[in-house]
Amino acid sequence: MINSVLPVYKRADIQFVRGEGCNLFTADGTRYLDFVAGIAVCAFGHANPRLIKALTEQANKVWIVSNMFVVPGQQRVAEKLKQVSFADTVFFTNSGVEAWECGVKIIRRHFWGKGQPERNRIIVAQGLFHGRTIAAISAAKTPKMCDGFGPLVDGFDQVPFNDIEALEKAITPQTGAIHFETVQGEGGITPATTAYLKAARALCDKHGLLLFLDEIQCGMGRTGTLWAYEQAGVKPDVMCIAKSLGGGFPVGACLATEAAAAEMTVGSHGTTYGGNPLAMAVAEEVLNMITEPGVLAHVNTVSAYADFKFRQLMQEFPTLIKDVRGKGLMLGLQLTEEYADMHRLLLKHKLIGAGAGKDVLRFVPPLTVREAEIDEAVEKTRAACQERLHERH
Ligand SMILES: Cc1ncc(COP(=O)(O)O)c(C=O)c1O
């Protein structure tokens, strides 16, 4: 008989009942070191007292009022996002893929409004992951995500990631935007090179296209700057964010310049729950916290330490770890084999990691992770590596 929860996930048979900082606990008190944090979500760890306070204070006031009214907090969060990014305007959603889909709609509508409705195609990158709606899987085009779900949505042209020549060649009179994750997450923790970001921006300027970035996983401080695009000295026209924006509470946002979003008039888009008062209360506090002095500096210090430590481990286990990659606290260990066995052994040693691509072990801990916790994660990974080598022999 089918599981009463739709069985689309291969779940580990572990239930966590409590979280604190970088730790998760099962009912019998067993502690796991959580270096996944809800997949790059809990930027300030589990059960952060400031976020609990923000959420519960709002919960005692009002939960939902509908976007027919001015929603408590929405304006403030939007203003704050404007202050700290390229954006002039923000649409709030409940998830990453909804923010992404809003970006796609902004782009199509932009060119429709300019009298160029034929420019409805978006150049996307191989290895992408933007979510699981029909449009998002249509952009991904992989059999794993798409089989059986047709008809898919037309309008996405894939090019190899980080290949400037291929990007330039792919532009046609039907192209409206260039789009990619500033650091690919699910695909295998692959940063866009600075040259690629700069070239994408230049090509957009040259051809009148919009640059649309997905920073759902890599944004909100994870790479050591608030937005990963900052490190290349370029700005997008549209960007979707989510995950760490809510620090564990579901919220996403699509950010855009005034020019890009000019055609998003009353009635052109909407949501029941997006930008609800609970989500706004938490997002506001997350933004307050992340922009406090020292937070991003900590990400840079601690991620450099993690990079150093995991590189040492790579030298210790060259037949198992091929490469250490990523940016900031978006860390990938590329293995010499598929990640499943190492992932299983990490869990056995009470370290939570995630896979990415085929052969990458991903660590995306809370931004507040401490050096001692990095040391513990390295020790647990070392133990898992030793065990894996035994298994192999
Ligand atoms: C880069 C990126 N885009 C989009 C998404 C989709 O976000 P959500 O699962 O909240 O819809 C994810 C989720 O992993 C992601 O990593």
The ligand as an SDF file (V2000), in Angstrom:
LIG
                    3D

 16 16  0  0  0  0  0  0  0  0999 V2000
   19.1120   27.4240   -6.5560 C   0  0  0  0  0  0  0  0  0  0  0  0
   17.7340   26.9530   -6.2140 C   0  0  0  0  0  0  0  0  0  0  0  0
   16.6800   27.4610   -6.8700 N   0  0  0  0  0  0  0  0  0  0  0  0
   15.4300   27.0900   -6.5780 C   0  0  0  0  0  0  0  0  0  0  0  0
   15.1640   26.1780   -5.5880 C   0  0  0  0  0  0  0  0  0  0  0  0
   13.7330   25.7990   -5.2810 C   0  0  0  0  0  0  0  0  0  0  0  0
   13.3760   26.2630   -4.0310 O   0  0  0  0  0  0  0  0  0  0  0  0
   12.0850   25.6300   -3.2810 P   0  0  0  0  0  0  0  0  0  0  0  0
   12.4280   24.2020   -2.9960 O   0  0  0  0  0  0  0  0  0  0  0  0
   11.9280   26.4660   -2.0510 O   0  0  0  0  0  0  0  0  0  0  0  0
   10.9430   25.7570   -4.2070 O   0  0  0  0  0  0  0  0  0  0  0  0
   16.2180   25.6250   -4.8780 C   0  0  0  0  0  0  0  0  0  0  0  0
   15.9700   24.6020   -3.8410 C   0  0  0  0  0  0  0  0  0  0  0  0
   16.8150   23.7900   -3.5080 O   0  0  0  0  0  0  0  0  0  0  0  0
   17.5470   26.0170   -5.2000 C   0  0  0  0  0  0  0  0  0  0  0  0
   18.6030   25.5140   -4.5520 O   0  0  0  0  0  0  0  0  0  0  0  0
  1  2  1  0
  2  3  1  0
  2 15  2  0
  3  4  2  0
  4  5  1  0
  5  6  1  0
  5 12  2  0
  6  7  1  0
  7  8  1  0
  8  9  2  0
  8 10  1  0
  8 11  1  0
 12 13  1  0
 12 15  1  0
 13 14  2  0
 15 16  1  0
M  END
$$$$
